[in-house]
Structures are given as structure tokens and as C-alpha cells.
Amino acid sequence: MLEHLSEDRLDAPDSSDTVLLHRLRLSLDTQWHPVLRSYVQLAASTQSGRDGGSARLDKSAPDLAQGYLELTLPDTAVQLRAGRQ
């Protein structure tokens, strides 16, 4: 994502800031057995191009966005999930 900010007030010095925001999401969905499935999604974000360096909220450490185990009960439509969604 590319973000461009511009300040056009008369009492402020000319300033402009263009920042490139990076977001990464990796996911893995595995069917271990007909009744057992797992899902993991990792997420991280950062930015580049800001004058004066990054602000504290512009970066995030890699984090578990989603992660769960799913058990499907045989001969039913019931699915049990445990984890973070």
C-alpha cells in the first residue's frame, strides 16, 4: 500500500510524506486425516520511506493471526474447533 500525506495549511511549512506500507501474511492449511485439520496464519507489517524513521506503530512483530485444530465428528455435520480465530 502506498500512502501520501500533504499539509497545505498557510501557517505550516511545506511538508509532504510518502510512505510504503508492507504487510505479509503466511498461512498453512493441512488436512491430517479425514476428521482432523489444522490451520495456522502468521502476520507481520512494517513501513519504509518515512522522514525521520519509523513511528512506533508502523511496525509489528510476526504474530499468530489465526491458529486452530478442527475435529469433524464422523457421520455428522458437527465440527469442533480449538484455538485462535
Buried (B, 14 or more C-beta within 10 A) or exposed (E): EEEEEEEEEEEEEEEEEEBEEEEEEEEEEEEEEEEEBBBBBBBBBBBEEBEEEEEEEBEEEEEEBBBBEBBBEEEEEEEEEEEEE
